[in-house]
Amino acid sequence: MVCGTTSGAGKSFLTTALARWYARAGFKVAPFKAQNMSNNARVVDGGEIGSAQYFQAIAARCEPDVRMNPVLLKPETPTHSQVILLGQRHDEIAAIDWRARAPHLWPPIRSSLDALLDDHEIVVIEGAGSPAEINLRSSDLVNMRVAAYARAATLIVCDIDRGGAFAHLYGTYQLLSAEERALVRGFVLNRFRGDRALLDPGPRMLEALTGVPTLAVLPMWREHGLPEEDGLYGTAAPAGDGDAPARTIAIVAYPQISNLDEFAPLARVVNSRLRWAREPDALERADLVILPGSKHVAADLEWLRRRGIGAAVAAHVAAGKPLLAICGGLQMLGQEIRDPHRVEAAAAGLGLLPYTTEFAAEKRYRRGHYRLRATRGFWKALDGVEYDGYEIRHGESAPTTLDRGPALTPVLGAGCGWQGGATLALYTHGLFENAAVMHALFGHETPTLDDTLDRLADFIDAEFGRETLLRLVA
């Protein structure tokens, strides 16, 4: 099991790397995270799971499964989350106070873990946040309750770049119960920069205080290529050589953004700058604007209007510059969003493309192989390109008869995508994760996911050593 001293310490990164390392070593491996909170989700057989567990399953060379992330919380507001249990939405559980949910959620968590343990030689488990949140101990479903149930050899990882690493590790360890501390087999210092000699004698002193060795010091590695679970907004450095990138790609980062991990390949496009846009001026000089998915379209539309970003998007479209809208972003560009089943909320769209959207009561989950057709302008290079993607949505959109906005051309069948002017609007996620798409649009290919996962395994092999990793599962 991989626990962390804080959120963002590197749990997902290390869990993914371990899954690939043990799979390459010949073990039958599966990932597991009892409860995840993220609006990044992937479609699997039976519904959806957190994207991190999806990538961990690919790393483990096994089929992603709802049992690998039995509980997924998808935030809709600062105080409310949609509850996904074994892949499906359960509003009746979301209505229960979160401290009272454990009796409803622990049985399916336990049975999912049991099934994975029965079917695999190694299960690599990821915790959430920190296991030392003593205010949450009574309702813990994801950290040491799981470790104790599985009798898991436990690692605690810390982001040393934040400072205070030894205090974080010592304090986390001391706040565990004696039974929980007995499971801890090692500490991991992540994102280290500088001269390793400066660490001495810290690890030895920490081991003298706790009896727990520091098993690895992982160097800072910004370009590993694995999508961040929830990302960090900001301006990415240009990829490639040169001071002036040829293009700027701006992704609008509204508060309820979802599935942002699918844009990770864009950060590696040569001679380009990727921006996460939260102000209208970030769109003014953008060559390509992207409206990503949204967990609450009406709320994010209101945010767009209030911040002036809606007007900036309209100006970008009026200038004939390319824009890509995906899923919730597609819905925002239309005339109206109807919500007869009270899935989210109704709203007036930005009115930039002539279609309306209605939320169905049931969510659509689909993984598929898609082929774009009749694309033109900036998007012409995608005409005939095939790619694997996924749909995860309540919305269904249909063109209107209103003479408002550019003429729509279907580019995907079954109401999954249109082009209007220089705007491409798709319901499919995962476009940029396909080599053929990246080559067609940008003239080169980025490393494949499998290449990235193998590099992660090589990375931890060099820092932990083979014998240490094998001892953890002996």
C-alpha positions in Angstrom: 0.0 0.0 0.0 1.1 3.5 -0.8 0.1 6.2 1.6 1.2 9.8 1.6 1.9 12.6 4.1 -0.3 14.9 2.1 -2.4 15.1 -1.0 -0.2 15.5 -4.0 2.8 13.8 -2.4 3.1 11.3 -5.3 0.9 8.4 -4.3 -0.7 7.9 -7.7 2.7 8.2 -9.4 4.3 5.7 -7.2 1.4 3.3 -7.3 1.4 3.3 -11.1 5.1 2.8 -11.3 4.9 -0.1 -8.8 2.1 -1.7 -10.8 4.1 -1.7 -14.0 7.3 -2.8 -12.2 5.7 -5.9 -10.6 3.8 -6.7 -13.9 7.1 -6.6 -15.8 8.6 -8.9 -13.1 6.1 -11.5 -14.0 3.4 -11.1 -11.3 -0.3 -11.0 -11.9 -1.0 -7.5 -10.6 -4.1 -5.3 -10.0 -4.5 -1.7 -8.6 -7.0 -0.7 -5.9 -8.2 2.5 -4.4 -11.2 2.1 -2.1 -12.4 5.7 -2.5 -11.2 8.4 -4.8 -12.3 12.0 -5.1 -11.8 13.3 -8.6 -13.7 14.6 -11.6 -11.2 12.7 -13.8 -12.9 9.4 -14.7 -12.7 6.7 -17.4 -15.3 4.4 -18.8 -14.8 0.7 -18.0 -17.1 -2.3 -18.2 -19.9 -1.6 -15.7 -19.5 2.2 -15.5 -16.7 4.5 -14.5 -13.7 4.6 -12.2 -11.1 7.3 -11.4 -8.6 8.0 -14.2 -5.7 7.2 -11.9 -6.9 3.7 -11.3 -7.6 3.3 -15.0 -4.0 4.1 -15.8 -2.8 1.9 -12.9 -4.7 -1.0 -14.4 -3.0 -0.4 -17.8 0.3 -0.2 -16.0 -0.5 -3.6 -14.3 -1.4 -5.0 -17.8 -4.9 -6.0 -16.6 -8.3 -5.0 -17.7 -9.7 -1.9 -15.8 -12.5 -2.9 -13.6 -15.0 -1.1 -11.3 -13.7 -3.2 -8.4 -10.4 -1.3 -8.6 -12.1 1.9 -7.5 -15.4 0.9 -5.9 -16.2 4.4 -4.6 -15.6 7.5 -6.7 -16.7 10.9 -5.4 -17.1 13.5 -8.1 -17.3 17.1 -6.7 -20.2 19.2 -8.0 -20.0 22.0 -5.5 -17.6 22.8 -2.6 -19.9 20.9 -0.3 -21.5 18.2 -2.4 -20.2 15.3 -4.5 -21.9 12.8 -6.8 -21.3 9.3 -5.4 -20.3 6.6 -7.9 -20.5 3.1 -6.3 -19.2 0.2 -8.4 -19.3 2.3 -11.5 -22.8 3.7 -11.2 -24.3 6.9 -9.8 -26.1 6.5 -6.4 -27.9 9.7 -5.4 -29.5 8.0 -2.3 -26.0 7.6 -0.8 -25.0 11.1 -1.8 -27.9 12.3 0.3 -26.5 10.6 3.4 -24.2 12.7 5.6 -20.6 11.7 4.7 -19.7 10.5 8.2 -22.7 8.1 8.2 -21.8 6.5 4.8 -19.2 4.1 6.0 -21.7 1.2 6.8 -23.1 1.5 3.3 -19.7 1.7 1.5 -17.4 -0.5 3.5 -19.1 -3.9 2.4 -18.7 -3.3 -1.4 -15.1 -1.9 -0.7 -14.2 -5.0 1.2 -15.8 -7.4 -1.3 -14.1 -5.7 -4.2 -10.7 -5.9 -2.5 -11.3 -9.6 -1.6 -12.1 -10.4 -5.2 -8.9 -8.7 -6.5 -6.8 -10.4 -3.8 -8.3 -13.8 -4.8 -7.6 -13.2 -8.5 -4.2 -11.6 -8.4 -0.8 -12.3 -6.9 -0.2 -8.7 -6.0 -2.6 -5.8 -5.4 -1.0 -2.4 -5.2 -3.3 -0.2 -3.1 -3.3 3.6 -3.1 -4.4 5.7 -0.1 -6.0 9.1 -0.2 -4.8 12.4 1.3 -3.0 11.4 4.5 -3.6 8.4 6.9 -2.9 10.7 9.8 -6.1 12.8 9.5 -7.2 12.0 13.0 -10.4 13.9 12.6 -11.4 11.4 9.9 -10.2 8.2 11.6 -13.7 7.0 12.6 -15.0 7.2 9.1 -11.8 6.0 7.3 -12.5 3.9 4.2 -9.4 4.3 2.2 -6.2 4.5 4.2 -5.2 2.4 7.2 -8.5 0.5 7.5 -7.8 -0.9 4.1 -4.1 -1.5 4.9 -5.0 -3.4 8.1 -7.7 -5.4 6.4 -5.3 -6.5 3.6 -2.3 -6.8 5.9 -0.5 -4.7 3.3 3.2 -3.8 3.4 2.8 0.0 3.6 5.0 2.8 2.2 4.6 6.4 3.2 5.7 8.9 0.5 6.4 12.6 1.1 7.0 15.5 -1.3 10.4 16.7 -0.1 10.2 19.7 -2.4 7.6 21.3 -0.2 9.9 21.3 2.8 9.5 19.8 6.2 9.7 16.2 4.9 11.2 14.6 8.0 8.6 16.2 10.2 5.8 15.1 7.9 7.0 11.5 7.9 7.6 11.4 11.6 4.3 13.1 12.5 2.3 10.9 10.1 3.9 7.7 11.5 3.4 8.8 15.2 -0.3 9.6 14.6 -0.9 6.0 13.5 -2.0 3.3 16.0 0.6 0.8 17.1 -1.1 -1.9 14.9 -1.0 0.5 11.9 2.7 1.5 12.5 3.6 -2.2 12.4 2.5 -2.3 8.8 4.8 0.5 7.7 7.8 -1.0 5.8 9.4 2.1 4.5 9.5 5.9 3.8 9.9 7.4 0.3 11.2 10.9 -0.3 9.8 12.2 -3.6 10.7 15.1 -5.8 14.2 15.6 -4.4 16.4 18.3 -6.0 20.1 19.0 -5.4 23.0 17.2 -3.7 21.8 14.0 -2.0 24.7 14.3 0.5 22.7 17.2 2.1 20.1 14.7 3.2 22.5 13.0 5.7 22.1 12.2 8.5 18.3 12.8 8.2 17.2 9.4 7.0 19.3 7.6 9.6 18.0 9.9 12.3 14.4 9.2 11.2 15.0 5.5 11.2 16.5 5.7 14.7 13.3 7.5 15.9 10.8 5.2 14.1 12.6 2.0 13.2 11.5 2.6 9.6 14.1 2.9 6.8 13.9 5.4 4.0 13.8 3.0 1.0 14.1 5.4 -1.8 14.9 9.0 -2.7 13.1 9.8 -6.0 14.6 12.7 -8.0 12.4 15.5 -9.2 11.0 14.4 -12.6 8.6 16.9 -14.2 8.5 15.4 -17.6 7.5 11.8 -16.7 4.4 12.1 -18.9 1.9 10.5 -16.5 -1.2 12.7 -16.2 -1.6 14.4 -12.9 -4.7 13.1 -11.1 -6.3 16.6 -10.8 -3.6 18.7 -12.4 -2.1 22.0 -11.3 -3.3 25.1 -13.1 -0.7 27.5 -14.5 1.3 28.1 -17.6 3.3 25.3 -18.9 6.8 26.0 -20.3 7.1 25.8 -24.0 7.9 22.3 -25.3 11.0 22.1 -27.6 13.6 24.6 -28.5 13.3 28.3 -29.0 12.2 31.2 -26.9 9.0 32.0 -28.9 6.7 29.1 -29.3 4.9 28.8 -32.6 1.5 28.3 -31.0 -0.3 28.9 -27.7 -3.0 26.4 -26.6 -5.4 27.7 -24.0 -7.5 25.3 -22.0 -10.3 27.1 -20.1 -10.0 25.9 -16.5 -13.5 26.4 -15.0 -14.1 25.4 -11.3 -15.8 22.1 -12.1 -13.4 21.0 -15.0 -13.5 17.3 -15.6 -11.2 14.8 -17.4 -8.4 17.3 -17.7 -5.9 14.4 -17.7 -6.7 13.8 -21.4 -4.8 17.0 -22.3 -1.5 15.8 -20.8 -0.1 15.0 -24.3 -0.5 18.7 -25.3 2.2 19.7 -22.8 4.7 17.8 -24.9 3.8 19.2 -28.3 7.0 20.7 -29.7 7.2 24.5 -30.0 4.0 25.1 -28.2 2.9 26.6 -25.0 0.0 25.2 -23.0 -2.0 27.6 -20.7 -4.7 26.8 -18.2 -6.9 29.9 -18.7 -8.8 31.4 -15.8 -8.9 35.0 -17.0 -10.1 36.4 -20.4 -6.8 37.8 -21.3 -5.3 34.3 -21.4 -7.5 33.7 -24.5 -6.6 36.8 -26.4 -3.4 35.6 -27.9 -4.3 31.9 -28.0 -4.0 30.1 -31.3 -6.2 27.3 -30.2 -8.8 27.4 -27.3 -10.2 24.3 -25.7 -13.4 24.1 -23.7 -13.0 20.8 -21.7 -15.6 18.7 -19.9 -17.4 20.0 -16.9 -18.9 18.2 -13.9 -21.6 21.0 -13.6 -22.2 22.7 -16.8 -24.7 25.3 -15.6 -22.4 26.5 -12.8 -19.4 26.7 -15.0 -21.3 28.6 -17.6 -22.2 31.2 -15.0 -18.6 31.3 -14.0 -17.6 31.9 -17.6 -20.0 34.8 -18.0 -19.1 36.4 -14.6 -15.3 36.3 -15.4 -15.7 37.6 -18.9 -14.4 34.4 -20.4 -17.6 33.7 -22.2 -17.2 37.0 -24.1 -13.5 36.1 -24.8 -14.6 32.7 -26.2 -17.1 34.5 -28.5 -14.4 36.9 -29.7 -12.1 34.0 -30.5 -14.8 32.3 -32.5 -15.8 35.5 -34.3 -12.2 35.9 -35.3 -12.3 32.6 -37.1 -9.7 31.0 -34.8 -9.9 27.3 -34.0 -11.7 26.1 -30.9 -12.3 22.6 -29.6 -15.2 21.8 -27.2 -15.5 18.5 -25.5 -18.6 17.1 -23.8 -19.6 19.7 -21.3 -17.7 22.3 -23.4 -19.8 21.3 -26.4 -23.0 21.8 -24.4 -21.9 25.3 -23.3 -21.5 26.4 -26.9 -25.1 25.6 -27.8 -28.3 27.6 -27.5 -29.9 26.0 -24.4 -29.4 23.2 -21.8 -32.6 21.5 -20.6 -32.7 19.4 -17.5 -36.1 17.9 -17.0 -34.8 15.2 -14.7 -32.8 17.6 -12.5 -29.5 15.9 -13.2 -27.6 19.2 -12.8 -29.5 22.4 -13.8 -30.9 24.1 -16.8 -29.1 27.0 -18.4 -28.8 29.3 -21.4 -25.8 28.4 -23.5 -23.3 30.8 -25.1 -25.3 30.6 -28.4 -22.3 30.1 -30.6 -23.4 26.9 -32.3 -27.0 26.0 -33.4 -28.0 23.1 -31.2 -29.7 22.4 -27.9 -28.9 19.9 -25.2 -31.1 17.9 -22.9 -29.9 15.9 -19.9 -31.2 12.3 -19.8 -31.9 10.6 -16.5 -29.4 7.8 -17.2 -25.7 8.4 -17.8 -24.2 7.2 -21.0 -21.0 5.2 -20.7 -19.2 4.1 -23.9 -15.7 3.2 -25.0 -15.4 3.1 -28.7 -13.4 3.5 -31.9 -14.3 6.7 -33.8 -13.6 8.1 -37.2 -13.8 11.8 -38.0 -15.1 12.9 -41.4 -15.7 16.1 -43.3 -13.5 18.2 -41.1 -12.1 21.4 -42.6 -9.9 24.4 -42.0 -7.6 23.9 -39.1 -9.2 20.6 -38.5 -9.0 19.3 -42.1 -6.0 17.1 -41.1 -8.3 15.0 -39.0 -10.6 14.1 -41.9 -10.6 10.3 -42.0 -8.5 9.9 -38.8 -9.5 7.1 -36.5 -9.0 7.1 -32.8 -10.0 5.3 -29.6 -12.0 7.4 -27.1 -14.8 7.3 -24.6 -18.1 9.0 -23.7 -19.3 9.7 -20.2 -22.3 12.0 -20.2 -26.0 12.7 -19.4 -26.4 15.2 -22.2 -27.8 14.5 -25.7 -27.5 17.4 -28.2 -29.4 18.0 -31.4 -29.2 20.7 -34.1 -31.9 23.4 -34.0 -33.8 25.0 -36.9 -32.9 28.4 -35.7 -30.9 30.5 -38.2 -28.3 31.4 -35.5 -24.6 30.5 -35.6 -22.6 28.8 -38.4 -24.0 25.9 -40.3 -23.2 22.6 -38.6 -21.5 19.7 -40.3 -21.7 16.3 -38.6 -18.1 14.9 -38.1 -19.0 11.9 -35.9 -22.0 9.7 -36.2 -24.8 9.2 -33.6 -24.9 12.9 -32.5 -21.3 12.7 -31.2 -19.7 15.7 -33.0 -20.1 18.6 -35.3 -18.0 21.3 -36.9 -19.3 24.9 -37.2 -16.9 27.4 -38.7 -13.5 26.8 -37.1 -15.1 25.2 -34.0 -15.0 21.5 -33.5 -17.5 20.2 -30.9 -17.1 16.5 -29.8 -18.7 14.3 -27.2 -15.8 12.0 -27.2 -12.9 12.2 -24.7 -9.4 11.0 -25.3 -8.7 12.7 -28.7 -5.1 13.7 -27.9 -4.2 10.4 -26.4 -4.0 8.9 -29.9 -0.8 9.0 -31.9 -2.6 9.4 -35.3 -4.4 12.5 -34.0 -1.2 14.1 -32.6 0.7 13.4 -35.9 -2.1 14.8 -38.0 -2.5 18.0 -36.1 1.0 18.8 -34.9 3.2 16.8 -37.3 4.8 14.5 -34.7 4.0 11.8 -32.2 4.4 11.9 -28.5 5.5 8.9 -26.4 2.9 6.2 -26.1 1.3 5.5 -22.7 3.0 2.1 -22.7 6.4 3.8 -23.2 5.6 6.2 -20.4 4.7 3.4 -18.0 7.8 1.5 -18.8 9.9 4.6 -18.0 8.2 4.9 -14.6 9.1 1.3 -13.9 12.7 1.9 -14.9 12.8 5.0 -12.7 11.8 3.3 -9.5 13.9 0.2 -10.3 17.0 2.5 -10.3 16.0 4.2 -7.0 14.6 1.4 -5.0 16.6 -1.5 -6.4 15.1 -4.9 -7.4 15.8 -6.7 -4.1 14.0 -4.0 -2.1 10.9 -4.1 -4.3 10.8 -7.9 -4.1 11.2 -7.9 -0.3 8.1 -5.7 -0.1 5.9 -8.6 -1.5 7.8 -11.5 0.0 
